Amino acid sequence: FILMGRSDTLRLYKQVLRGVQRFPSKNKEALYREVKVDFRKNSSLPIGSNDYNLRIREAQEGLTQLLSYQFNDRDGNWSVKSTQEPMPQKDGGRE
């Protein structure tokens, strides 16, 4: 169950756009435009509807993924922090 008001949705929109701006990709301008188009396209969805909740959930997940990239803007270094073990080992790593 997700219920966000207009101001919360606007805050999420701005956070996603800021995350895209800091994302280390050659295609971030296209991604930035895509985010803007998607939010505008879905701006008329009734708050609390299933479609609205789905879009908000997708935006929140996208923001989480964007924020998993940590940057040091001065020298251009960046690293990824994963929230899940990418290669889970069988039997807790014991062989």
Secondary structure, DSSP 8 states (H G I E B T S, - for coil): -----HHHHHHHHHHHHHHHHTS--TTHHHHHHHHHHHHHHTTTS-TTSHHHHHHHHHHHHHHHHHHTEEEETTTTEEEE--SS-SS--GGGG--
